[in-house]
Amino acid sequence: MGVSRLDVFYRRLLLTKLFIGGWGKPEDLKRIFEFRKIIGDRERCRSLVPEDYPVHINKTEEHIDCHIHDGFFISPLEHLVPGILPAEAVKARFQFIVPKRWQKNRPVCIHLAGTGDHSFWRRRTLMARPMVKEAGMASLLLENPYYILTLLVHGYRKPKDQLRSSLKNVSDLFVMGGALILESTVLLRWLEREGYWPLGMTGISMGGYMASLAVTNWPKPIPLIPCLSWSTASSVFTTGVLSKAVKWTELEKQYAINSVYEEEIIKLLDYCGADSFKMGPDFSKNVDSLEHLLGLSGDVRASVGQNSKAGGKAEAGRGLLIGAGPEGGGARVDQLFSSGNSNGRSLGTPRSLHANGTLHGKKTDLAKCYRPSLHRESISFMKAVMDECTHMANFSVPVDTSLIIVVQAKEDAYIPRTGVLSLQEIWPGCEVRYLNGGHISAYLFKQNIFRRAIYDTFDRFCLKYPNMH
């Protein structure tokens, strides 16, 4: 199946770059990867979020068919990995749209935001309000860390030095994911205490990824409807159209100058599945066709193509190793991650490199900054760290996979499925529904199909677990 030309054209219209600050502080990456080993195991994090974690409602508006409540709470990630969140993102904010008249039970679906889905207007207008009318279903909209709550008030979750929704560092995506997993747990437990049932989760694009990660951590059967997302974000930033928006020059420079990525960070990565590190012939074909559409230079295509051969030979025998972190986890979480704000260096900037060829007093081989393999090494490293923190096989399998309906676009150029494990392989029993067209056309014109999948999944849950509440 080819890729949507509309997806490619739309991406060309957006000129902003992703990860202009680079990989993020090495010490932050280390703390994130260690925390991933805990949060990826549902049994190990049952007690991370207290049952009575405080949630506050600070505003209520009455509308013809619903009440809209604004609320907030402190992100649990701030307590568990202190200082990893930007100060602006510590307070989590949400909007809760509740129908005045319930049709059956008191169902609530939590919607996580996709890329660029700032504030609540889009999800409220395209999903939540129609769901009130069509199914008498409530929706809770959680604002992502690093995103603006609203341009009209001072409160927001976006760092001041971040341009729109373009995350500054690769590590920011992983921090966002960790925060949303924990924040979703807070909201699910709060909704349970308030007597709502059944509860489910959904999201579109990146929101679908984040909803999937959150459900892997929930200890009960729960409806999950990820739309326009797949099994890992690694392909999004290495072979999808968004790979064109990544600031590879900065990532390559930092990877070359600082040996900590090759010598220390890579050793913290657990996921070595059949689709990790190596990218194989399918990857090469996918890159060739996509780069032709994007108009990338032959030099870049050759560099990326070489990666599939080198990576495939080196890693072909690694096999499947999932969740190989230390067993038991005797050390307490707050002891492991209580170091406050990281003191990791910000590396890769020209002023870090002294005139005598040293970096922070250590001799540096300037030639390695220009080695021919640097681009493919950076892509391979990106795939490795993305798989570590976003690959669904690196997290617990949801309690009941029959309650998962995935909605995918056949020609999605943003979420490539070539060369990565499918969700059916990772979550046997889940259902995948395919739409004609690409990512953008599905997002603009198929919201009714996303809602239909939500209703079907909730109905399936009620038939299978009628006495759970």
C-alpha positions in Angstrom: 0.0 0.0 0.0 1.4 3.4 -0.9 1.4 6.6 1.2 -1.1 9.4 1.0 0.1 12.4 -1.1 -2.1 14.6 1.0 -0.2 13.6 4.0 3.1 14.5 2.3 1.8 17.8 0.9 0.3 18.8 4.3 3.7 18.1 6.0 5.4 20.3 3.5 3.2 23.2 4.5 4.5 23.1 8.0 7.9 24.6 8.4 8.6 24.1 12.1 11.3 21.6 13.1 11.2 19.0 15.8 13.8 18.4 18.5 15.8 21.6 17.8 17.4 21.3 21.2 18.7 17.7 20.5 18.3 14.5 22.5 17.9 16.1 25.9 20.2 16.0 28.9 21.9 12.6 29.2 21.1 12.5 32.9 17.5 13.1 32.1 17.5 10.3 29.6 19.0 7.9 32.1 16.4 8.7 34.7 13.6 8.3 32.1 14.8 4.9 31.0 15.2 3.7 34.5 11.6 4.8 35.3 10.4 3.2 32.1 11.5 -0.2 33.5 9.1 0.4 36.4 6.2 1.9 34.6 6.4 -0.7 31.9 5.5 -3.4 34.4 1.9 -3.1 35.6 2.4 -5.1 38.8 5.4 -3.0 39.9 3.5 0.2 39.7 0.2 -0.7 41.3 0.9 1.6 44.3 2.6 4.5 42.4 -0.6 6.5 42.5 -2.6 6.5 45.7 -6.3 5.5 45.4 -7.4 8.9 46.8 -5.1 11.1 44.8 -6.5 14.7 45.1 -8.4 16.1 42.0 -10.0 19.5 42.0 -12.8 21.1 40.1 -12.5 24.9 39.9 -15.1 26.0 37.3 -18.4 24.7 35.9 -20.4 25.9 32.9 -24.0 24.9 32.1 -24.9 24.3 28.5 -28.2 23.2 26.8 -27.2 19.5 26.8 -24.3 19.2 29.2 -22.2 20.6 32.0 -18.6 21.5 31.3 -16.3 21.2 34.4 -12.7 22.5 34.4 -10.3 20.7 36.8 -6.7 20.2 37.8 -4.3 18.2 39.9 -0.6 17.9 40.4 1.1 15.4 38.0 2.3 12.3 40.0 5.4 12.3 37.8 6.6 15.4 39.7 6.6 13.3 42.9 8.1 10.2 41.4 10.8 11.7 39.2 11.3 15.2 40.7 12.3 18.0 38.3 11.9 16.0 35.1 8.8 18.0 34.1 9.1 21.6 33.2 7.7 23.8 35.9 4.8 24.9 33.6 3.7 21.3 33.1 3.5 20.2 36.8 -0.1 21.1 37.2 -2.3 18.9 35.0 -5.5 20.4 33.7 -8.6 18.8 32.2 -12.1 19.5 31.0 -15.0 17.2 31.8 -18.1 17.3 29.6 -21.0 15.6 31.3 -24.5 15.1 29.6 -27.5 16.4 31.5 -29.3 13.2 30.6 -27.7 9.8 30.6 -29.1 7.2 28.2 -27.6 4.1 29.8 -25.3 3.9 32.8 -22.8 6.8 33.3 -20.1 6.1 30.7 -17.0 8.3 30.4 -14.3 8.2 27.8 -11.0 9.9 28.4 -9.5 11.6 25.3 -5.8 12.3 25.0 -4.6 15.0 22.6 -2.9 14.4 19.3 0.1 16.4 18.0 -0.8 20.1 17.9 -4.1 19.6 19.6 -3.7 22.4 22.0 -6.5 23.4 24.5 -9.8 21.5 24.5 -11.8 23.1 21.7 -11.0 20.6 18.9 -11.7 17.5 21.0 -14.7 19.1 22.6 -16.2 20.2 19.3 -15.4 17.2 17.1 -15.7 14.3 19.6 -17.1 15.2 23.0 -20.2 17.2 22.2 -21.3 14.8 19.4 -20.9 11.9 21.8 -23.2 13.6 24.3 -25.9 13.9 21.6 -25.4 10.5 19.9 -24.8 8.2 22.9 -25.3 10.2 26.1 -21.6 9.6 26.9 -19.4 11.9 28.9 -15.9 12.8 27.9 -12.8 13.9 29.9 -10.2 15.8 28.0 -6.7 15.9 29.5 -4.3 18.6 28.4 -0.9 17.2 27.4 2.3 18.3 29.1 4.2 20.8 26.9 0.9 22.0 25.4 -0.9 25.3 25.7 -4.1 25.2 27.8 -5.5 28.4 26.3 -4.0 31.6 24.8 -6.4 33.7 26.8 -5.2 32.9 30.3 -1.8 32.7 32.0 -2.1 29.0 32.9 -0.6 26.5 30.4 1.6 23.4 30.3 4.0 24.6 27.6 7.6 25.7 28.4 8.2 29.3 27.5 11.1 28.5 25.1 9.1 25.9 23.1 7.7 26.9 19.7 4.1 25.8 19.4 3.7 22.0 19.6 7.3 21.3 18.4 8.9 19.5 21.3 12.4 20.9 21.9 14.1 17.7 22.9 13.6 14.0 22.1 13.5 13.3 25.8 10.4 15.6 26.1 8.3 13.0 24.2 9.2 10.4 26.8 8.6 12.7 29.7 5.2 13.5 28.2 4.4 9.8 27.9 5.4 9.0 31.5 3.3 11.9 32.8 0.2 11.0 30.8 0.3 7.3 31.9 0.3 8.4 35.6 -2.2 11.3 35.0 -4.6 8.9 33.3 -4.4 6.6 36.3 -5.3 9.5 38.6 -8.3 10.4 36.4 -9.6 6.8 36.1 -9.4 6.3 39.8 -11.2 9.7 40.5 -14.0 8.8 38.0 -14.4 5.4 39.8 -14.7 7.1 43.1 -17.3 9.5 41.7 -19.4 6.5 40.5 -19.0 6.7 36.7 -19.1 3.5 34.7 -17.9 2.2 32.3 -14.7 4.0 31.7 -12.5 3.9 28.6 -9.7 5.7 26.8 -9.1 7.0 23.3 -7.0 9.4 21.3 -6.1 10.3 17.7 -2.6 10.1 16.3 -0.2 10.7 19.2 -3.2 10.7 21.5 -3.8 7.1 20.5 -0.3 6.2 21.4 -0.5 7.8 24.8 -4.0 6.3 25.5 -2.5 2.8 24.6 0.4 3.3 27.0 -1.9 4.4 29.7 -4.2 1.4 29.4 -1.2 -1.0 29.6 -0.8 0.3 33.2 -4.4 0.0 34.2 -5.1 -3.2 36.3 -8.6 -3.9 35.1 -10.4 -4.6 31.8 -11.0 -1.3 30.0 -12.2 -0.2 26.5 -9.3 1.2 24.4 -9.8 2.9 21.0 -6.5 4.2 19.6 -7.1 6.0 16.3 -4.4 6.6 13.7 -1.7 5.2 15.9 0.3 1.9 15.9 2.7 -0.2 17.9 5.7 2.2 18.2 6.6 5.9 17.5 10.0 4.9 16.2 8.8 4.6 12.6 7.1 8.0 12.9 10.4 9.8 13.3 12.6 7.6 11.2 10.5 6.7 8.1 7.3 8.7 8.3 6.8 12.1 6.9 7.6 13.7 10.3 11.2 12.4 9.9 11.6 15.3 7.4 10.8 17.7 10.2 13.4 16.3 12.7 16.5 18.6 13.1 18.9 15.8 12.3 21.9 18.1 12.1 21.7 18.9 15.8 21.0 15.3 16.8 24.0 14.1 14.7 26.3 16.8 16.2 25.4 15.9 19.8 25.6 12.2 19.1 29.1 12.6 17.6 30.5 15.0 20.2 29.2 13.2 23.4 30.2 9.5 23.7 27.7 9.0 26.5 25.0 8.1 24.0 27.0 5.2 22.5 28.8 4.2 25.7 26.2 4.6 28.4 22.7 5.4 27.2 22.5 2.5 24.7 23.2 0.0 27.6 20.0 1.1 29.4 17.8 0.1 26.5 15.9 -3.2 27.1 13.8 -3.6 24.0 15.6 -5.8 21.4 12.7 -7.3 19.6 12.6 -8.5 16.0 11.7 -5.0 14.8 14.2 -3.1 16.9 17.6 -1.6 15.9 17.7 -3.4 12.6 15.5 -2.1 9.8 15.8 -4.7 7.1 15.0 -4.5 3.3 11.4 -3.4 4.0 12.7 -0.3 5.8 15.0 0.5 2.9 12.1 0.2 0.4 9.9 2.4 2.6 12.5 5.0 2.9 13.3 5.1 -0.8 9.6 5.6 -1.8 9.0 8.1 1.0 12.2 10.1 0.3 11.2 10.3 -3.4 7.9 11.9 -2.4 9.6 14.2 0.1 12.3 15.2 -2.4 15.3 14.4 -0.2 18.7 14.5 -1.7 20.4 11.3 -3.0 23.2 11.6 -0.4 20.6 11.4 2.4 18.8 8.5 0.8 22.1 6.6 0.4 23.0 7.3 4.0 19.7 6.0 5.3 19.7 3.0 3.0 23.1 2.0 4.2 21.7 1.8 7.7 19.3 -1.0 6.9 22.2 -3.2 5.7 24.6 -2.4 8.6 22.0 -2.5 11.3 20.4 -5.7 9.9 23.6 -7.7 9.9 24.7 -6.5 13.3 21.4 -7.2 15.1 19.9 -10.1 13.2 20.6 -12.6 15.9 19.4 -10.6 18.9 16.0 -12.3 19.1 13.1 -11.1 21.3 13.9 -9.8 24.7 11.2 -7.8 26.4 11.2 -6.2 29.8 14.7 -7.5 30.8 15.0 -5.0 33.6 16.1 -6.0 37.1 13.5 -8.3 38.8 11.8 -7.5 42.0 12.7 -3.8 42.1 13.8 -3.8 45.8 14.8 -0.1 45.8 11.9 2.3 46.3 10.9 4.5 43.4 11.3 7.7 45.3 14.9 6.6 46.3 15.7 5.8 42.7 14.5 9.1 41.2 14.8 11.7 44.0 17.7 13.7 42.6 15.6 16.8 41.8 16.5 18.8 38.7 19.1 17.0 36.7 22.6 18.5 36.4 23.2 16.9 33.0 25.2 19.0 30.6 23.6 20.6 27.6 25.9 19.3 24.9 26.6 19.8 21.3 26.6 23.6 21.1 29.7 25.3 19.6 30.7 27.0 22.9 31.0 23.6 24.6 33.9 22.7 22.3 37.1 24.5 23.3 39.5 25.8 20.7 42.1 23.1 21.6 39.8 20.3 20.5 38.6 19.4 24.0 35.1 19.0 25.3 34.8 19.9 29.0 38.5 19.2 29.4 38.4 15.9 27.5 40.1 15.3 24.2 37.7 15.1 21.3 38.2 13.7 17.8 36.8 16.3 15.6 36.9 13.9 12.6 34.1 11.8 14.1 31.7 14.7 13.8 32.0 14.3 10.0 32.2 10.5 9.7 30.1 9.2 6.8 28.1 6.8 9.0 26.9 9.5 11.4 23.5 10.1 9.8 22.6 6.4 9.8 24.0 6.0 13.3 21.8 8.8 14.5 18.7 7.3 12.9 19.5 3.9 14.4 19.9 5.5 17.8 16.6 7.4 17.4 14.9 4.1 16.6 16.4 2.5 19.6 15.4 5.2 22.2 12.0 5.5 20.6 11.3 1.8 20.9 12.5 1.8 24.5 9.9 4.3 25.6 7.1 3.9 23.1 7.0 0.3 21.8 3.9 -1.4 23.1 5.9 -4.7 23.4 8.0 -3.0 26.1 4.9 -2.5 28.3 2.4 -4.9 29.9 -0.3 -6.3 27.7 -3.7 -4.8 28.6 -5.9 -7.0 30.8 -8.4 -7.8 28.1 -7.3 -7.2 24.5 -10.8 -8.1 23.2 -11.8 -4.6 24.4 -9.4 -2.9 22.0 -10.6 -1.5 18.6 -7.8 0.1 16.6 -8.7 2.4 13.8 -6.0 2.8 11.1 -5.7 4.6 7.7 -4.5 2.3 4.9 -2.2 5.0 3.3 -1.0 6.7 6.5 2.3 8.4 5.8 2.6 9.7 9.4 2.4 6.3 11.0 4.3 3.8 8.9 3.5 0.1 9.7 6.2 -1.4 7.5 9.0 -3.1 9.4 7.5 -3.0 12.8 5.4 -5.5 14.9 1.7 -5.1 14.4 -0.6 -4.5 17.3 -2.3 -7.9 16.6 1.1 -9.6 17.2 1.6 -7.7 20.5 -2.0 -7.7 21.7 -3.6 -10.9 20.3 -7.4 -10.6 20.3 -7.5 -6.9 19.5 -9.5 -5.7 16.4 -8.1 -3.4 13.7 -10.4 -1.5 11.4 -8.8 0.1 8.3 -10.0 3.2 6.6 -9.3 4.2 3.0 -6.9 7.2 2.6 -4.2 8.7 4.7 -3.7 10.3 8.1 -4.9 13.9 7.3 -8.0 12.9 5.4 -9.0 10.4 8.2 -8.5 13.1 10.9 -10.5 15.7 9.0 -13.4 13.5 7.7 -13.7 10.3 9.7 -14.4 11.4 13.2 -17.8 9.7 13.0 -16.0 6.4 12.4 -13.8 7.0 15.5 -16.9 7.6 17.6 -18.6 4.5 16.2 -15.6 2.4 17.3 -15.8 4.0 20.8 -19.5 3.1 21.1 -18.9 -0.5 19.8 -16.0 -1.0 22.3 -18.1 0.3 25.3 -21.0 -2.0 24.3 -18.7 -4.9 24.1 -17.4 -4.1 27.6 -20.9 -3.9 29.0 -21.9 -7.2 27.5 -18.8 -9.0 28.8 -18.5 -7.3 32.3 -22.1 -6.3 33.2 -21.4 -6.5 37.0 -18.0 -4.9 37.3 -19.3 -1.6 38.7 
